[in-house]
Amino acid sequence: SRLGRVAKQLFAQLRAREVAEFLAEGGCPDKALHAELEASERAVEVAREGLRALDADALEELRVADSPPSAPVREAVEAAATLLQVRPDFAHAQARLMPRPGAFVERLLALEVGQVPAAARPRLRRFLGSAAEEGQCEATPPAAEASTAVAVALRGWVCALLRHEAAALEVEMAAESSSLSPAMQAAVECICDLHGLHEVEEDLRGALLMADRFSRDAAAAGAAEEEEGEDEEVSELQDKASMVRRLVGLMEEGLKAAAKEVPKLQEGLAEPSPHADFGRRHEEVPDQLHALRDPEAPKGPHTVHAHALVRATLLISKPAVVQSAGADKGALLGEVIKSIGELYAKIQDAAIDKQAEGVTPAPDVTEAEWEQCKALVGGINGKALAQASRSFSTWHEWLSKVAELHSAKAGLLSKRNAAKQAKEQLLAINKQLDAAGLDSPFSLALMHSVAQAAKDAGQPLRRSQLCWVLERAKGDERVAISLATSQASARRALPVLRDPSLLSNFDVSAVTPAMARRVKETLSSVEALQTHLAELSALDEEAGEAVGRRVGERPQVGDTVLVLSSRDDEASRFVGMAGRLEEDDGSSQPFLVLFPSGGDYENQTWWFYEGEIEASELLAGIAEPIEHGSEATGEEGGEEGEEG
């Protein structure tokens, strides 16, 4: 019976004719506004013809100019840049809009009337004023001085587009305002809110128009097959572009980390600590190696590691010597004894060279020889060397750092090459996307962003739907995403708006507190509906769901309150819970709420902002402090619960 009474009240407000007008596109009855819109369309075409007629030599002179042109030309170019959403600075516009002959006019002619940025008119207020004073808003370029013709043509184009934008806005506003009375508007909004459109802050009508238009289009599924196939191809390209873009981002992060590692390693080699400075100890190496060549000298466990150190050093500094010596350890020892200073200098200089991409002590050293060197160094027992000779130990530490630096530089180079390839791949994909989007007045980046948001919300868009929603939103990404992601709810609301009797089958259990709160806010904003709001409050009382205070009235200390929302992420766990208002300090975040029966959050408190909590008589009493250990939970309370 309660639902019937609510439905009866809404029936009284929903008039089929007005709803039909509301759901119809167009609908502006003002003939004068339509006449101005048509005149502005003709002015745009005249302005475009003026651009096409401009002298190519004058445009080329403007493109290659080393200094800004005369003030009228400069101002006109900067005004055009504003409409094209390029920074209004002549040098910047010259670089961005005139990369090649003819490109500037192509960009101007490609701008559709519906793509004029909303912020363009206020930014160009002074420009429009001067253009009107000079009578250049609707003038065609005279056959006079070339630079003057360019300035006049650009001014005419800018003024014509802004005139059309203003006329189209007037027609749209007239159509919107003529459709519904305030009471009817509120009733429609309430129905939409109860069907899940309560989060659509802007252009509710647009959401309904889109649902209506494309639900009708769905009947012609056969005609859409070709478009869907094209959309799938574009969608695949967009997905691939997103994946590669993320990959490039990860690669860039890896490059930054690797680029920081290399200078640290080079600094450690250039300025070693005194006990690890092989530059000071390498002169001791020949005497140490002579002992290894002496057959009479005792051999310790360090011997094999010293030979490995000798071979590893020659592999990267004199690989030809290693190849010619083969397994002759004596020859290798002799080479190091003879030229340890030269070997150290070659390797050290190559390692600390900040300009080189790699570490190349010898021009003929290969990656295979570097890998052999690293394997030998990695297999050396540093402790055994240290026990035999401090010189050998320092040598090993130094060569290990050189090998580490080589690996870091090689990894950095590999990452750079991979990132370069990924960027080239992304560029190729973007070119394909650009080719696929040549017929679209919107940027591919904007189209992809809106399409991806709709896809993530489980409501993928066909290309025609995407273009429609972007045109409706005038290129505003936030509004377009709101329209696209609200379609499931809009499709549920449409049948009810056309046939309010369907409300008798409405599922009340699907109504959330946020929906109910939005409905009451809407009803309270229209004076003619105040009686209905009072009736709804009375129905709430009958159902035991009334709040202790009027909607919007400030809760009082001691009230049982329900947490409706929270802008603090940490407090989101309290949403939907009941608590007792402990304090109201009148600040911007005034309400301190205690949650006595909060389960895991028992007897915790939290500060909330205005509008985040609401007093509730239905929940009164359940937020009393819990006395642990008491078994008197109250048969009386149970009876009250059953009665409520």
Residue pairs with C-beta under 8 A, 6 or more apart in sequence:
2 539
2 542
2 543
3 503
3 504
3 506
3 508
4 504
5 535
5 539
6 503
6 536
6 539
7 500
7 501
7 503
7 504
7 506
9 532
9 535
9 536
10 187
10 190
10 191
10 500
10 503
11 500
11 501
11 503
13 183
13 184
13 186
13 187
13 529
13 532
14 184
14 187
14 188
14 191
14 497
14 500
15 184
16 498
18 179
18 180
18 181
18 184
19 184
19 188
19 497
19 498
20 498
21 27
21 178
21 179
21 180
22 179
22 180
22 184
22 188
22 205
22 208
22 497
23 205
23 208
23 209
23 212
23 494
23 497
23 498
25 209
25 213
26 175
27 175
27 178
27 179
28 34
28 171
28 172
28 174
28 175
28 178
29 174
29 178
30 171
30 174
33 167
33 170
33 171
33 174
34 171
36 167
36 170
37 164
37 167
37 168
37 170
37 171
39 167
40 160
40 163
40 164
40 166
40 167
40 168
41 113
41 164
43 138
43 160
43 163
43 164
44 113
44 160
44 161
44 164
46 138
46 140
46 156
46 160
47 153
47 156
47 157
47 159
47 160
47 161
48 109
48 157
49 140
50 140
50 141
50 152
50 153
50 156
50 157
51 105
51 108
51 109
51 153
51 154
51 157
52 105
52 109
53 141
53 153
54 105
54 141
54 149
54 150
54 153
55 146
55 149
55 150
56 101
56 102
57 146
58 146
58 147
58 149
58 150
59 101
59 102
59 104
59 105
59 150
60 101
61 146
61 147
62 69
62 73
62 77
62 94
62 98
62 104
62 147
62 150
63 94
63 98
63 101
63 104
65 94
68 74
68 90
68 91
69 77
69 90
69 147
70 147
70 151
72 148
72 151
72 155
73 147
73 150
73 151
73 154
74 90
75 127
75 130
75 151
76 150
76 151
76 154
76 155
76 158
77 90
77 93
77 94
77 154
78 88
78 89
78 90
78 93
79 88
79 124
79 127
79 154
79 155
79 158
80 93
80 97
80 108
80 154
80 157
80 158
81 87
81 88
81 89
81 92
81 93
81 96
81 97
82 88
82 117
82 120
82 123
82 124
83 111
83 116
83 117
83 120
83 158
83 161
83 162
84 97
84 107
84 108
84 111
85 117
86 92
86 93
86 96
86 97
87 93
87 96
88 123
97 103
97 104
97 107
98 104
108 154
108 157
111 161
112 441
113 161
113 164
113 165
113 168
114 168
114 441
114 471
114 474
114 475
115 441
115 442
115 475
116 161
116 162
116 164
116 165
117 475
118 474
118 476
120 162
120 165
121 128
121 162
121 165
121 166
124 158
124 162
127 158
128 137
128 159
128 162
131 137
131 155
131 158
131 159
132 159
136 151
136 152
136 155
136 156
136 159
137 155
137 156
137 159
137 160
137 163
138 156
138 159
138 160
139 152
139 155
139 156
140 152
140 153
140 156
141 149
141 150
141 152
141 153
141 156
142 148
142 149
142 152
143 149
176 205
179 205
180 188
182 526
182 528
183 526
183 528
183 529
185 526
186 522
186 523
186 525
186 526
186 529
187 529
188 204
188 497
189 204
189 522
190 519
190 522
190 523
191 493
191 496
191 497
191 500
191 503
192 198
192 200
192 204
192 207
192 208
192 489
192 490
192 493
192 497
193 515
193 518
193 519
193 522
194 506
194 511
194 515
194 519
195 489
195 492
195 493
195 496
196 486
196 488
196 489
196 492
196 493
196 515
197 204
197 207
197 486
197 489
197 490
197 493
198 514
198 515
198 518
198 519
199 482
199 486
199 514
200 207
200 482
200 483
200 486
201 482
202 479
202 482
203 472
203 473
203 479
203 482
203 483
206 469
206 472
206 473
206 479
206 483
207 482
207 483
207 486
207 487
207 489
207 490
208 490
208 493
208 494
208 497
209 472
210 465
210 468
210 469
210 472
210 483
210 484
210 487
210 490
211 487
211 490
211 491
211 493
211 494
212 494
213 468
214 464
214 465
214 468
214 487
215 491
215 494
217 224
217 464
224 462
224 464
227 462
227 463
227 464
228 462
230 436
230 463
231 462
231 463
233 436
234 433
234 436
234 437
234 463
235 451
235 460
237 429
237 432
237 433
237 436
238 433
238 444
238 448
238 451
238 452
240 429
241 426
241 429
241 430
241 433
241 448
242 448
242 452
244 422
244 425
244 426
244 429
245 426
247 422
248 419
248 422
248 423
248 426
251 415
251 418
251 419
251 422
252 419
254 415
255 412
255 415
255 416
255 419
258 408
258 411
258 412
258 415
259 412
261 408
262 405
262 408
262 409
262 412
263 354
265 401
265 404
265 405
265 408
266 351
266 352
266 354
266 405
268 401
269 348
269 351
269 352
269 398
269 401
269 402
269 405
270 352
272 278
272 279
272 398
274 280
275 394
276 394
276 397
276 398
277 394
278 344
278 394
278 395
278 397
278 398
279 344
279 348
281 390
281 391
281 394
281 395
282 340
282 341
282 344
282 391
282 395
283 340
283 341
284 389
284 391
285 336
285 337
285 340
285 391
285 392
285 395
286 336
286 337
286 340
288 306
288 389
288 391
288 392
289 306
289 310
289 333
289 336
289 337
290 337
291 297
292 299
292 303
292 306
292 307
292 333
293 330
293 333
293 334
293 337
300 384
300 387
300 388
301 381
301 384
302 381
302 384
302 385
302 387
302 388
302 389
302 392
305 380
305 381
305 384
305 385
305 392
305 396
306 385
306 388
306 389
306 392
307 329
307 332
307 333
308 376
308 377
308 379
308 380
309 376
309 377
309 380
309 385
309 392
309 395
309 396
309 399
310 329
310 332
310 333
310 336
311 322
311 332
311 376
312 372
312 373
312 376
312 377
312 399
313 336
313 343
313 347
313 373
313 395
313 399
314 321
314 322
314 332
314 335
314 336
314 343
315 322
315 365
315 369
315 370
315 372
315 373
315 376
316 347
316 361
316 362
316 365
316 369
316 370
316 373
316 402
317 343
317 346
317 347
317 361
317 362
317 365
318 335
318 339
318 343
318 362
319 362
319 364
319 365
319 366
319 369
320 364
321 331
321 332
321 335
322 332
322 369
324 331
325 331
325 332
325 335
336 343
346 361
346 362
347 361
347 399
347 402
349 361
350 356
350 359
350 360
350 361
351 359
351 361
351 401
351 402
351 405
351 406
353 359
357 409
357 413
358 406
358 409
358 410
358 413
359 402
359 405
359 406
359 409
367 410
370 403
370 406
373 399
373 403
374 403
374 406
374 407
377 396
377 399
377 400
377 403
380 396
382 393
382 396
382 397
385 392
385 393
385 396
386 392
386 393
430 444
433 444
433 448
434 444
436 444
437 443
437 444
437 447
440 447
440 467
441 467
441 471
442 467
442 470
442 475
446 470
446 475
446 477
446 480
447 466
447 467
447 470
449 477
449 481
450 461
450 466
450 469
450 470
450 477
450 480
450 481
450 484
451 460
451 461
451 466
453 481
453 484
453 485
454 460
454 461
454 466
454 481
454 484
454 485
455 461
457 484
457 485
458 488
459 484
459 485
459 487
459 488
461 469
461 484
465 484
466 484
469 480
469 483
469 484
470 480
472 480
472 483
473 479
473 480
473 483
495 502
496 502
496 503
496 506
513 562
513 564
513 576
514 564
514 565
517 564
517 614
520 533
520 536
520 551
521 551
523 529
523 530
523 532
523 533
523 536
524 530
524 533
524 551
524 552
533 551
537 546
540 546
540 547
544 618
544 644
545 618
546 617
546 618
547 614
547 615
547 616
547 617
547 618
548 559
548 560
548 615
548 616
548 617
548 620
549 555
549 556
549 559
549 615
553 615
554 584
554 610
555 561
555 581
555 584
555 591
555 613
555 614
555 615
556 581
556 584
556 615
557 581
557 582
557 583
557 584
558 580
558 581
559 580
559 581
559 615
559 620
560 578
560 579
560 580
560 581
560 615
560 616
560 617
560 619
560 620
560 621
560 622
560 623
561 578
561 579
561 580
561 581
561 591
561 593
561 613
561 614
561 615
561 616
561 623
562 576
562 577
562 578
562 613
562 614
562 615
562 616
562 619
563 571
563 574
563 575
563 576
563 577
563 578
563 579
563 593
563 608
563 612
563 613
564 575
564 611
564 612
564 613
564 614
565 575
565 611
565 612
566 572
566 574
566 575
566 608
566 609
566 612
567 609
567 612
571 606
571 608
573 601
574 593
574 595
574 598
574 601
574 606
577 595
577 598
577 601
578 595
578 597
578 616
578 619
578 622
578 623
579 593
579 594
579 595
579 596
579 598
579 623
580 593
580 594
580 596
580 623
580 624
581 591
581 592
581 593
581 613
581 615
582 592
582 593
582 594
582 605
583 591
583 592
584 590
584 591
584 592
585 592
588 609
589 607
589 608
589 609
590 607
590 609
590 610
591 607
591 608
591 609
591 610
591 612
591 613
592 605
592 606
592 607
592 608
593 605
593 606
593 607
593 608
593 613
594 603
594 604
594 605
594 623
594 625
595 601
595 602
595 603
595 604
595 605
595 606
595 623
596 602
596 603
596 623
596 624
596 625
596 626
597 622
597 623
597 624
597 626
598 604
602 626
603 625
603 626
618 644
621 637
621 640
